[in-house]
Amino acid sequence: MDAQAIERLLDELAERVDTRFAGVQGDYRALIVVNPTDAPYTGVAVLHVDMPLKAGSEPRPAAVWTLDGVRVPCQILHSRLEPVAEWRLPDGTVRPLPDGSRRWRFDLAFWVDALPPRSYRVYRSAWSADELPLPALPAAEPPVRVREAIPHTGELEKEGRLG
């Protein structure tokens, strides 16, 4: 499966998978992890994040949980801040930002255990007071891909086979 096909698949899954987590309070995001390979995967998955940070706000740690509510190791890596005056939205429109806003780019790296070949699984992420360190940092881009999604209903389960 080539990179463009994987991106299209991630877009489709982000729309169709049920990304809600029952009983969870507060603001969170779903992380859809796809293993497009023919081998099971255990290791680090990485979501590349690029987001605006309001004036006066500081970067903070994040946490990630499995479908069963088990917290997994997760770290923010390669954190970079730079001043920004405007932000381009996904639809292409540009929104001015308040003075003092910053662009925060980072890699949200988290542990994935036994993701079957040619499958996907949903994890939950939220801001946290602390990090649970990874057992090993990624030396290269992992073979799995991650897409963030806002929680919503969907016709597909939180874990499944591709194709």
Residue frames as qw, qx, qy, qz and C-alpha x, y, z in Angstrom:
[[0.000, 0.892, 0.453, 0.000, 0.00, 0.00, 0.00],
 [0.449, 0.375, -0.025, 0.811, 1.58, 3.31, -1.06],
 [0.177, -0.181, -0.418, 0.873, 1.63, 6.48, 1.06],
 [0.323, -0.058, -0.192, -0.925, -1.29, 8.13, -0.77],
 [0.609, -0.258, -0.676, -0.325, -3.47, 5.04, -0.35],
 [0.454, -0.277, -0.675, 0.512, -2.66, 4.97, 3.37],
 [0.021, 0.091, 0.189, -0.978, -3.59, 8.66, 3.70],
 [0.494, -0.151, -0.420, -0.746, -6.92, 8.05, 1.93],
 [0.610, -0.270, -0.745, 0.024, -7.55, 5.06, 4.19],
 [0.289, -0.209, -0.537, 0.764, -6.81, 7.16, 7.29],
 [0.245, -0.025, -0.069, -0.967, -9.21, 9.86, 6.05],
 [0.604, -0.210, -0.590, -0.493, -11.93, 7.25, 5.52],
 [0.557, -0.270, -0.722, 0.309, -11.38, 5.64, 8.91],
 [0.117, -0.082, -0.356, 0.924, -11.40, 9.05, 10.63],
 [0.434, -0.078, -0.190, -0.877, -14.89, 9.60, 9.19],
 [0.723, -0.114, -0.530, -0.429, -16.35, 6.11, 9.63],
 [0.528, -0.060, -0.763, 0.369, -14.91, 4.69, 12.88],
 [0.507, -0.792, -0.276, -0.200, -16.76, 5.24, 16.15],
 [0.481, 0.384, -0.412, 0.671, -14.21, 7.33, 18.03],
 [0.478, -0.659, 0.101, -0.572, -16.18, 7.88, 21.24],
 [0.394, 0.108, -0.828, 0.385, -15.07, 6.40, 24.56],
 [0.552, -0.615, -0.452, -0.337, -17.99, 5.65, 26.89],
 [0.679, -0.656, -0.272, 0.186, -17.76, 7.11, 30.36],
 [0.584, 0.001, -0.042, 0.810, -14.79, 9.35, 29.59],
 [0.075, -0.928, -0.299, 0.209, -15.16, 12.90, 30.86],
 [0.270, -0.729, 0.239, 0.582, -13.38, 15.97, 29.55],
 [0.512, 0.764, -0.235, -0.314, -11.74, 16.93, 26.30],
 [0.616, -0.299, 0.679, 0.264, -9.96, 14.16, 24.42],
 [0.507, 0.557, -0.427, -0.500, -9.06, 13.07, 20.91],
 [0.948, 0.049, 0.312, -0.031, -9.11, 9.70, 19.24],
 [0.007, -0.651, 0.670, 0.356, -5.93, 8.40, 17.64],
 [0.932, 0.275, 0.130, -0.198, -6.51, 5.93, 14.81],
 [0.258, -0.591, 0.718, 0.264, -3.47, 3.72, 14.26],
 [0.875, 0.411, -0.050, -0.251, -3.18, 1.77, 11.00],
 [0.488, -0.431, 0.710, 0.268, -0.79, -1.11, 10.43],
 [0.688, 0.565, -0.149, -0.430, -0.64, -1.45, 6.62],
 [0.122, 0.538, -0.828, -0.101, 2.07, -4.12, 6.75],
 [0.819, -0.005, -0.504, -0.273, 1.81, -7.90, 6.57],
 [0.537, 0.025, -0.702, 0.467, 3.36, -8.34, 10.04],
 [0.456, -0.787, -0.411, 0.052, 2.01, -7.66, 13.53],
 [0.301, 0.606, -0.211, 0.705, 3.40, -4.50, 15.10],
 [0.593, -0.723, -0.272, 0.225, 4.54, -3.74, 18.63],
 [0.540, 0.022, -0.012, 0.841, 6.42, -0.51, 19.15],
 [0.044, -0.489, -0.196, 0.849, 6.13, 3.24, 18.93],
 [0.298, 0.688, 0.563, 0.346, 3.50, 5.03, 16.84],
 [0.266, -0.288, -0.061, 0.918, 3.95, 8.73, 16.09],
 [0.206, 0.845, 0.488, 0.079, 1.41, 11.46, 15.42],
 [0.391, 0.089, 0.065, 0.914, 3.03, 14.55, 13.89],
 [0.086, -0.818, -0.535, 0.193, 1.25, 17.57, 15.39],
 [0.252, 0.174, 0.113, 0.945, 1.22, 21.18, 14.20],
 [0.216, -0.748, -0.626, -0.050, -1.10, 23.40, 16.24],
 [0.041, 0.687, -0.090, 0.720, -1.56, 26.99, 17.38],
 [0.511, -0.366, -0.600, 0.495, -0.86, 27.77, 21.02],
 [0.119, -0.917, -0.295, -0.242, -2.66, 30.74, 22.56],
 [0.186, 0.646, -0.354, 0.650, -0.69, 33.63, 24.00],
 [0.425, -0.535, 0.465, -0.564, 0.27, 32.84, 27.58],
 [0.973, -0.084, 0.075, -0.203, -0.23, 29.08, 27.11],
 [0.133, -0.631, 0.760, 0.083, 2.63, 26.66, 27.54],
 [0.642, 0.176, -0.707, -0.240, 3.19, 23.22, 26.01],
 [0.619, -0.382, 0.505, -0.464, 2.07, 20.41, 28.27],
 [0.147, -0.198, 0.966, 0.083, 2.41, 16.63, 28.52],
 [0.709, 0.055, -0.290, -0.640, -0.08, 14.23, 26.98],
 [0.449, -0.162, 0.852, -0.215, -1.36, 10.79, 27.87],
 [0.562, 0.172, -0.587, -0.557, -2.70, 7.94, 25.72],
 [0.575, -0.108, 0.699, -0.411, -5.00, 5.07, 26.67],
 [0.011, -0.010, -0.935, -0.355, -6.02, 1.80, 25.00],
 [0.478, -0.318, -0.526, -0.628, -9.60, 0.80, 24.23],
 [0.656, -0.411, -0.625, 0.103, -9.71, -0.85, 27.67],
 [0.309, -0.921, -0.030, -0.235, -8.64, 2.33, 29.45],
 [0.823, -0.348, 0.040, 0.447, -5.07, 1.23, 30.13],
 [0.062, 0.955, -0.208, -0.203, -2.59, 4.10, 29.99],
 [0.899, 0.231, 0.078, 0.362, 0.31, 3.40, 27.64],
 [0.502, -0.425, 0.120, 0.744, 3.76, 5.00, 27.53],
 [0.352, 0.822, 0.345, 0.286, 3.61, 8.31, 25.69],
 [0.437, -0.507, 0.008, 0.743, 6.00, 11.21, 25.23],
 [0.377, 0.917, 0.096, -0.084, 6.09, 14.48, 23.36],
 [0.713, -0.185, 0.312, 0.601, 9.24, 14.55, 21.25],
 [0.401, 0.210, 0.371, 0.811, 10.90, 17.18, 19.06],
 [0.038, -0.850, -0.482, 0.208, 8.86, 20.04, 20.52],
 [0.367, 0.096, 0.183, 0.907, 9.34, 23.34, 18.66],
 [0.038, 0.821, 0.464, -0.331, 7.72, 26.73, 19.23],
 [0.329, 0.092, 0.278, 0.898, 7.72, 29.71, 16.88],
 [0.210, 0.424, 0.266, -0.840, 5.76, 32.97, 16.74],
 [0.153, 0.345, 0.797, 0.471, 2.73, 32.96, 14.46],
 [0.182, 0.183, 0.118, -0.959, 0.25, 35.68, 13.46],
 [0.702, 0.184, -0.127, -0.676, -2.24, 33.62, 11.45],
 [0.448, -0.124, 0.883, -0.065, -3.39, 30.03, 11.05],
 [0.442, 0.179, -0.599, -0.644, -4.46, 28.19, 7.91],
 [0.703, -0.018, 0.515, -0.490, -7.52, 26.02, 8.54],
 [0.514, 0.009, 0.832, 0.208, -8.05, 22.65, 6.80],
 [0.499, 0.700, 0.510, -0.021, -10.48, 24.27, 4.34],
 [0.563, 0.365, 0.204, 0.713, -7.76, 26.71, 3.24],
 [0.111, -0.915, -0.157, -0.354, -9.09, 29.83, 4.94],
 [0.488, 0.207, -0.436, 0.727, -6.65, 31.87, 7.00],
 [0.461, -0.805, -0.361, -0.089, -7.57, 33.00, 10.52],
 [0.170, 0.685, -0.383, 0.596, -5.66, 35.80, 12.26],
 [0.705, -0.355, -0.546, 0.280, -4.37, 34.88, 15.72],
 [0.333, -0.940, -0.062, -0.025, -4.00, 37.13, 18.77],
 [0.234, 0.783, -0.493, 0.299, -0.63, 38.75, 19.46],
 [0.348, -0.533, 0.709, -0.303, 1.71, 36.41, 21.31],
 [0.950, 0.100, 0.165, -0.246, 0.34, 33.25, 19.70],
 [0.137, -0.574, 0.776, 0.224, 2.81, 30.53, 18.84],
 [0.835, 0.247, -0.389, -0.301, 2.96, 27.56, 16.52],
 [0.536, -0.466, 0.686, -0.160, 3.69, 24.32, 18.38],
 [0.777, 0.344, -0.479, -0.220, 5.08, 21.44, 16.37],
 [0.373, -0.466, 0.766, -0.240, 5.82, 18.14, 18.06],
 [0.554, 0.082, -0.790, -0.251, 5.68, 14.39, 17.71],
 [0.702, -0.328, 0.355, -0.522, 3.27, 12.57, 19.99],
 [0.456, 0.299, -0.836, -0.054, 4.94, 9.19, 20.36],
 [0.687, -0.284, 0.400, -0.536, 3.06, 6.38, 22.10],
 [0.170, -0.258, 0.950, 0.036, 3.30, 2.63, 22.57],
 [0.786, 0.152, -0.201, -0.564, 1.26, 0.22, 20.46],
 [0.357, -0.313, 0.872, -0.119, 1.11, -3.43, 21.45],
 [0.347, 0.123, 0.924, 0.104, 0.31, -6.36, 19.14],
 [0.499, 0.539, 0.033, -0.677, -1.47, -4.48, 16.35],
 [0.766, 0.170, 0.609, 0.113, -2.34, -7.23, 13.85],
 [0.277, -0.091, 0.561, 0.775, -1.20, -7.03, 10.23],
 [0.102, -0.284, -0.567, -0.766, -3.39, -4.96, 7.89],
 [0.332, -0.651, -0.678, 0.078, -5.55, -3.63, 10.72],
 [0.003, 0.577, -0.099, 0.811, -6.45, -0.50, 12.68],
 [0.479, -0.497, -0.644, 0.330, -7.09, 0.34, 16.33],
 [0.085, -0.815, -0.095, -0.565, -8.33, 3.47, 18.11],
 [0.510, -0.202, -0.508, 0.664, -6.59, 4.94, 21.14],
 [0.169, -0.925, -0.314, -0.131, -7.62, 7.92, 23.28],
 [0.530, 0.124, -0.214, 0.811, -5.38, 10.92, 24.01],
 [0.239, -0.920, -0.271, -0.151, -5.71, 13.90, 26.32],
 [0.165, 0.711, -0.405, 0.551, -3.53, 16.52, 27.95],
 [0.822, -0.350, -0.420, 0.159, -1.99, 15.29, 31.16],
 [0.379, -0.905, 0.190, -0.039, -0.06, 16.43, 34.22],
 [0.425, -0.582, 0.664, 0.199, 2.77, 14.02, 33.44],
 [0.649, 0.454, -0.519, -0.323, 4.21, 11.65, 30.86],
 [0.891, -0.219, 0.395, -0.032, 4.67, 7.91, 31.05],
 [0.010, 0.689, -0.601, -0.406, 8.07, 7.43, 29.36],
 [0.860, 0.371, -0.255, -0.240, 8.46, 5.15, 26.37],
 [0.886, -0.321, 0.280, 0.183, 10.59, 2.02, 26.82],
 [0.572, -0.089, 0.428, 0.694, 12.57, 3.05, 23.72],
 [0.236, 0.700, -0.011, -0.674, 12.59, 6.10, 21.48],
 [0.808, 0.514, 0.287, 0.019, 11.95, 5.59, 17.76],
 [0.483, -0.398, 0.433, 0.649, 15.12, 5.55, 15.67],
 [0.026, 0.030, 0.628, 0.777, 13.19, 5.89, 12.41],
 [0.552, 0.006, -0.055, -0.832, 9.65, 6.57, 11.22],
 [0.482, -0.006, 0.841, -0.245, 7.51, 3.59, 12.36],
 [0.002, 0.096, 0.834, 0.543, 5.68, 1.48, 9.74],
 [0.020, -0.646, -0.754, 0.118, 2.32, 2.29, 11.34],
 [0.062, 0.360, 0.176, 0.914, 0.46, 5.54, 10.62],
 [0.125, -0.483, -0.675, 0.543, -1.67, 7.66, 12.97],
 [0.058, -0.484, -0.350, -0.800, -4.56, 10.06, 12.38],
 [0.033, 0.174, 0.585, -0.791, -6.20, 12.21, 15.03],
 [0.222, -0.458, -0.654, -0.559, -10.00, 12.42, 15.09],
 [0.336, -0.234, 0.320, -0.854, -12.55, 14.33, 17.13],
 [0.210, 0.125, 0.936, -0.253, -14.84, 11.90, 19.00],
 [0.552, 0.183, -0.160, -0.798, -17.96, 11.05, 16.98],
 [0.803, 0.095, 0.531, -0.254, -20.30, 8.16, 16.25],
 [0.288, 0.503, -0.671, -0.462, -19.47, 5.85, 13.39],
 [0.918, 0.076, -0.084, -0.380, -20.51, 2.59, 11.82],
 [0.734, 0.326, -0.558, 0.208, -17.11, 0.91, 12.17],
 [0.797, -0.548, -0.199, 0.156, -15.79, -0.63, 15.39],
 [0.213, -0.928, 0.301, 0.053, -12.77, 0.80, 17.23],
 [0.335, -0.475, 0.778, 0.237, -10.62, -2.10, 16.05],
 [0.829, 0.412, 0.286, -0.247, -10.75, -3.96, 12.77],
 [0.665, -0.018, 0.554, 0.501, -9.14, -5.39, 9.67],
 [0.149, 0.562, -0.264, -0.769, -8.32, -3.34, 6.59],
 [0.144, 0.181, -0.782, -0.579, -9.90, -4.06, 3.27]]
